[in-house]
Amino acid sequence: MGILSANDIRKMKYEEKENKLIELKAELSKQRALIAAGGALENPTKARLLKRTIARLLTIMREEERSP
């Protein structure tokens, strides 16, 4: 899974960012399914951290698209 910092994301190539985004969204989906099923979670804050990392990744990708 791995939570990424903004500096780590900025160092990645665009294709790597897209792949990481897909991976993080899949992981978040699994976490939401566990929460909905009422299962015991290893790390209850993992879903929140995943959402923050996805938002950070999308923000940086959009910044790079808009920069000249």
C-alpha positions in Angstrom: 0.0 0.0 0.0 2.4 2.7 1.2 1.5 6.2 2.0 3.3 8.7 -0.2 4.6 12.1 0.6 4.2 15.0 -1.8 8.0 14.9 -2.6 7.8 11.2 -3.5 4.9 11.8 -5.8 6.5 14.7 -7.6 9.6 12.5 -8.3 7.4 9.9 -10.0 6.7 9.7 -13.8 3.2 10.4 -14.9 2.6 6.7 -15.8 3.8 5.6 -12.3 1.4 8.1 -10.8 -1.5 6.7 -12.8 -0.6 3.1 -11.8 -0.3 4.1 -8.1 -3.6 5.9 -8.2 -5.3 2.7 -9.5 -3.6 0.6 -6.9 -4.6 3.0 -4.0 -8.2 3.1 -5.2 -8.4 -0.7 -5.3 -7.0 -0.8 -1.8 -9.5 1.8 -0.6 -12.3 -0.3 -2.1 -11.1 -3.3 -0.1 -11.0 -1.3 3.0 -14.6 0.0 2.5 -15.8 -3.5 1.9 -14.3 -4.7 5.2 -15.8 -1.7 7.0 -19.3 -2.4 5.5 -19.1 -6.1 6.3 -18.3 -5.2 9.9 -15.0 -7.1 10.0 -12.2 -6.4 12.3 -9.7 -4.0 10.8 -6.0 -4.2 11.4 -5.6 -0.5 11.1 -8.8 1.6 11.5 -7.1 4.7 10.1 -5.9 3.1 6.9 -9.0 4.2 4.9 -8.5 7.8 5.9 -4.8 7.7 5.0 -5.6 6.1 1.7 -8.2 8.9 0.9 -5.6 11.6 1.8 -2.9 10.0 -0.4 -5.3 9.7 -3.3 -6.3 13.3 -3.0 -2.6 14.3 -2.7 -1.8 12.3 -5.9 -4.7 13.8 -7.8 -3.8 17.4 -6.7 -0.2 17.0 -7.9 -1.2 15.5 -11.2 -3.6 18.4 -11.8 -0.9 20.9 -10.9 1.4 19.4 -13.4 -1.2 19.4 -16.1 -1.9 23.1 -15.6 1.7 24.2 -15.4 3.2 25.5 -18.7 
